[in-house]
Amino acid sequence: MQLKKKVIYAGIVSAATLITSIFIPIIPCRIAPGIPNPIYKWTLCSLNPDKISSIGSITKYFGYTTSLRDTYLLTLFIIFAVVMLFLYYTTIRRKKN
């Protein structure tokens, strides 16, 4: 498979995952109450900006960031990289056979 096709497929899958994550909670996140020394709980979150509660809780997407913009970019880059690696290894097996 050509590199151009791999990049197109990976881009489509990462964009579809980002759009899906707006409607369905599929992004891992940590949620804690907005108190000093909070205890975080892992769960799956949606990236819908209308459903984000900024009062009384702290949400860290991927356990890393609280910003939705950064989470959008991380989602795109992580899924893109995973799909590219998957396509790389699946096409190597086909070339060897």
Phi and psi restraints in degrees (value plus and minus 20) as a CYANA .aco file:
   2 GLN   PHI     -92.6   -52.6
   2 GLN   PSI     134.9   174.9
   3 LEU   PHI     -80.9   -40.9
   3 LEU   PSI     -58.0   -18.0
   4 LYS   PHI     -80.8   -40.8
   4 LYS   PSI     -63.2   -23.2
   5 LYS   PHI     -87.1   -47.1
   5 LYS   PSI     -58.8   -18.8
   6 LYS   PHI     -81.6   -41.6
   6 LYS   PSI     -63.9   -23.9
   7 VAL   PHI     -85.4   -45.4
   7 VAL   PSI     -61.2   -21.2
   8 ILE   PHI     -84.2   -44.2
   8 ILE   PSI     -66.8   -26.8
   9 TYR   PHI     -82.1   -42.1
   9 TYR   PSI     -63.8   -23.8
  10 ALA   PHI     -84.8   -44.8
  10 ALA   PSI     -58.7   -18.7
  11 GLY   PHI     -85.6   -45.6
  11 GLY   PSI     -60.5   -20.5
  12 ILE   PHI     -86.6   -46.6
  12 ILE   PSI     -64.4   -24.4
  13 VAL   PHI     -85.3   -45.3
  13 VAL   PSI     -61.4   -21.4
  14 SER   PHI     -88.4   -48.4
  14 SER   PSI     -58.1   -18.1
  15 ALA   PHI     -87.0   -47.0
  15 ALA   PSI     -60.1   -20.1
  16 ALA   PHI     -85.2   -45.2
  16 ALA   PSI     -57.8   -17.8
  17 THR   PHI     -85.9   -45.9
  17 THR   PSI     -60.9   -20.9
  18 LEU   PHI     -83.1   -43.1
  18 LEU   PSI     -64.5   -24.5
  19 ILE   PHI     -85.9   -45.9
  19 ILE   PSI     -60.4   -20.4
  20 THR   PHI     -84.1   -44.1
  20 THR   PSI     -56.8   -16.8
  21 SER   PHI     -88.8   -48.8
  21 SER   PSI     -36.0     4.0
  22 ILE   PHI     -94.8   -54.8
  22 ILE   PSI     -52.3   -12.3
  23 PHE   PHI    -118.0   -78.0
  23 PHE   PSI     -52.1   -12.1
  24 ILE   PHI    -140.1  -100.1
  24 ILE   PSI     114.3   154.3
  25 PRO   PHI     -93.0   -53.0
  25 PRO   PSI      79.3   119.3
  26 ILE   PHI    -145.2  -105.2
  26 ILE   PSI     -22.2    17.8
  27 ILE   PHI    -113.3   -73.3
  27 ILE   PSI     106.7   146.7
  28 PRO   PHI     -89.5   -49.5
  28 PRO   PSI     117.9   157.9
  29 CYS   PHI    -169.9  -129.9
  29 CYS   PSI     142.5   182.5
  30 ARG   PHI    -133.7   -93.7
  30 ARG   PSI     112.0   152.0
  31 ILE   PHI    -141.1  -101.1
  31 ILE   PSI     118.3   158.3
  32 ALA   PHI    -167.0  -127.0
  32 ALA   PSI     134.4   174.4
  33 PRO   PHI     -88.8   -48.8
  33 PRO   PSI     133.2   173.2
  34 GLY   PHI    -100.5   -60.5
  34 GLY   PSI      44.0    84.0
  35 ILE   PHI    -144.5  -104.5
  35 ILE   PSI     144.1   184.1
  36 PRO   PHI     -84.1   -44.1
  36 PRO   PSI     122.6   162.6
  37 ASN   PHI      32.5    72.5
  37 ASN   PSI      40.6    80.6
  38 PRO   PHI     -93.4   -53.4
  38 PRO   PSI     135.6   175.6
  39 ILE   PHI    -125.6   -85.6
  39 ILE   PSI      96.5   136.5
  40 TYR   PHI    -104.1   -64.1
  40 TYR   PSI     129.4   169.4
  41 LYS   PHI    -145.9  -105.9
  41 LYS   PSI     107.8   147.8
  42 TRP   PHI     -96.5   -56.5
  42 TRP   PSI     117.8   157.8
  43 THR   PHI    -177.0  -137.0
  43 THR   PSI    -199.7  -159.7
  44 LEU   PHI    -124.0   -84.0
  44 LEU   PSI     115.7   155.7
  45 CYS   PHI    -142.9  -102.9
  45 CYS   PSI     138.8   178.8
  46 SER   PHI    -117.6   -77.6
  46 SER   PSI     131.2   171.2
  47 LEU   PHI    -118.5   -78.5
  47 LEU   PSI       1.3    41.3
  48 ASN   PHI     -92.7   -52.7
  48 ASN   PSI      99.4   139.4
  49 PRO   PHI     -86.8   -46.8
  49 PRO   PSI     -41.3    -1.3
  50 ASP   PHI     -95.4   -55.4
  50 ASP   PSI     -43.7    -3.7
  51 LYS   PHI    -117.7   -77.7
  51 LYS   PSI     -15.2    24.8
  52 ILE   PHI     -98.6   -58.6
  52 ILE   PSI     105.3   145.3
  53 SER   PHI    -120.5   -80.5
  53 SER   PSI      95.2   135.2
  54 SER   PHI    -117.0   -77.0
  54 SER   PSI     -22.9    17.1
  55 ILE   PHI    -121.5   -81.5
  55 ILE   PSI      99.1   139.1
  56 GLY   PHI      62.6   102.6
  56 GLY   PSI     -20.5    19.5
  57 SER   PHI    -164.5  -124.5
  57 SER   PSI     135.7   175.7
  58 ILE   PHI    -135.5   -95.5
  58 ILE   PSI     108.0   148.0
  59 THR   PHI    -139.5   -99.5
  59 THR   PSI     100.4   140.4
  60 LYS   PHI    -130.3   -90.3
  60 LYS   PSI      90.1   130.1
  61 TYR   PHI     -95.9   -55.9
  61 TYR   PSI     116.1   156.1
  62 PHE   PHI      38.6    78.6
  62 PHE   PSI      -6.2    33.8
  63 GLY   PHI      50.7    90.7
  63 GLY   PSI      -2.9    37.1
  64 TYR   PHI    -145.3  -105.3
  64 TYR   PSI     -69.1   -29.1
  65 THR   PHI    -151.2  -111.2
  65 THR   PSI     133.2   173.2
  66 THR   PHI    -123.4   -83.4
  66 THR   PSI     -25.0    15.0
  67 SER   PHI    -107.0   -67.0
  67 SER   PSI     111.7   151.7
  68 LEU   PHI     -87.7   -47.7
  68 LEU   PSI     -57.4   -17.4
  69 ARG   PHI     -82.0   -42.0
  69 ARG   PSI     -64.9   -24.9
  70 ASP   PHI     -84.5   -44.5
  70 ASP   PSI     -55.8   -15.8
  71 THR   PHI     -87.4   -47.4
  71 THR   PSI     -59.2   -19.2
  72 TYR   PHI     -78.9   -38.9
  72 TYR   PSI     -67.3   -27.3
  73 LEU   PHI     -85.2   -45.2
  73 LEU   PSI     -62.7   -22.7
  74 LEU   PHI     -81.7   -41.7
  74 LEU   PSI     -61.3   -21.3
  75 THR   PHI     -81.5   -41.5
  75 THR   PSI     -66.8   -26.8
  76 LEU   PHI     -80.6   -40.6
  76 LEU   PSI     -67.8   -27.8
  77 PHE   PHI     -88.5   -48.5
  77 PHE   PSI     -62.4   -22.4
  78 ILE   PHI     -85.9   -45.9
  78 ILE   PSI     -67.5   -27.5
  79 ILE   PHI     -86.0   -46.0
  79 ILE   PSI     -59.4   -19.4
  80 PHE   PHI     -79.4   -39.4
  80 PHE   PSI     -66.8   -26.8
  81 ALA   PHI     -85.4   -45.4
  81 ALA   PSI     -61.0   -21.0
  82 VAL   PHI     -84.6   -44.6
  82 VAL   PSI     -63.3   -23.3
  83 VAL   PHI     -87.5   -47.5
  83 VAL   PSI     -59.9   -19.9
  84 MET   PHI     -81.8   -41.8
  84 MET   PSI     -63.9   -23.9
  85 LEU   PHI     -84.2   -44.2
  85 LEU   PSI     -61.5   -21.5
  86 PHE   PHI     -81.2   -41.2
  86 PHE   PSI     -66.5   -26.5
  87 LEU   PHI     -85.7   -45.7
  87 LEU   PSI     -56.4   -16.4
  88 TYR   PHI     -81.5   -41.5
  88 TYR   PSI     -69.5   -29.5
  89 TYR   PHI     -93.5   -53.5
  89 TYR   PSI     -50.5   -10.5
  90 THR   PHI     -94.6   -54.6
  90 THR   PSI     -52.2   -12.2
  91 THR   PHI     -98.6   -58.6
  91 THR   PSI     -45.3    -5.3
  92 ILE   PHI     -85.7   -45.7
  92 ILE   PSI     -61.2   -21.2
  93 ARG   PHI     -83.9   -43.9
  93 ARG   PSI     -57.5   -17.5
  94 ARG   PHI     -89.3   -49.3
  94 ARG   PSI     -55.2   -15.2
  95 LYS   PHI     -88.8   -48.8
  95 LYS   PSI     -54.2   -14.2
  96 LYS   PHI     -92.7   -52.7
  96 LYS   PSI     -51.1   -11.1
